[in-house]
Amino acid sequence: MGPVSCEKDQKVEKTPEEWRASLSPEAYRVARCGGTEPAFTGKYWNTKTAGIYCCACCGAALFDAATKYDSGTGWPSFYEPSTPDAVAARDDMSHGMARTEALCRRCDAHLGHVFPDGPEPTGLRYCINSASLKLEPSET
């Protein structure tokens, strides 16, 4: 099964109970409650498999593995989303700091944060929790 592509007009909305029933406790805590997994513990932080990283909640295509790089942070890092409209951003003033939260545009899942210290060509670092992702490996 291939990844579900982001459809601009097709929002996915569920109740907290429906999300809990469809996600692992860790994925629910991170993606639906804005949590963060500890560095160097997520299943994708060091993965080098080709494919598409999809939203663990709704299956929307978020990042191509070709844009993944080793940022040294212990979280999967990407320099751009798979399409310009796949990932939304909003200001996050939690924990006493100003950051930009990265969200799945299709279902509003918390993915992680985006920082302006990434590699070319974008200069961005999408620092993403593994618990918010599901890798769909490329067929070889």
Secondary structure in CASP SS format (residue, H / E / C, confidence):
PFRMAT SS
TARGET T0000
AUTHOR 0000-0000-0000
METHOD secondary structure of the structure
MODEL  1
M C 1.00
G C 1.00
P C 1.00
V E 1.00
S C 1.00
C C 1.00
E C 1.00
K C 1.00
D C 1.00
Q C 1.00
K C 1.00
V C 1.00
E C 1.00
K C 1.00
T C 1.00
P H 1.00
E H 1.00
E H 1.00
W H 1.00
R H 1.00
A H 1.00
S H 1.00
L C 1.00
S C 1.00
P H 1.00
E H 1.00
A H 1.00
Y H 1.00
R H 1.00
V H 1.00
A H 1.00
R H 1.00
C C 1.00
G C 1.00
G C 1.00
T C 1.00
E C 1.00
P C 1.00
A C 1.00
F C 1.00
T C 1.00
G C 1.00
K C 1.00
Y C 1.00
W C 1.00
N C 1.00
T C 1.00
K C 1.00
T C 1.00
A C 1.00
G E 1.00
I E 1.00
Y E 1.00
C E 1.00
C E 1.00
A C 1.00
C C 1.00
C C 1.00
G C 1.00
A E 1.00
A E 1.00
L E 1.00
F E 1.00
D E 1.00
A H 1.00
A H 1.00
T H 1.00
K E 1.00
Y E 1.00
D C 1.00
S C 1.00
G C 1.00
T C 1.00
G C 1.00
W C 1.00
P C 1.00
S E 1.00
F E 1.00
Y C 1.00
E C 1.00
P C 1.00
S C 1.00
T C 1.00
P C 1.00
D C 1.00
A C 1.00
V E 1.00
A E 1.00
A E 1.00
R E 1.00
D E 1.00
D E 1.00
M C 1.00
S H 1.00
H H 1.00
G H 1.00
M C 1.00
A C 1.00
R E 1.00
T E 1.00
E E 1.00
A E 1.00
L E 1.00
C E 1.00
R C 1.00
R C 1.00
C C 1.00
D C 1.00
A C 1.00
H E 1.00
L E 1.00
G E 1.00
H E 1.00
V E 1.00
F E 1.00
P C 1.00
D C 1.00
G C 1.00
P C 1.00
E C 1.00
P C 1.00
T C 1.00
G C 1.00
L C 1.00
R E 1.00
Y E 1.00
C E 1.00
I E 1.00
N C 1.00
S H 1.00
A H 1.00
S H 1.00
L E 1.00
K E 1.00
L E 1.00
E E 1.00
P E 1.00
S C 1.00
E C 1.00
T C 1.00
END
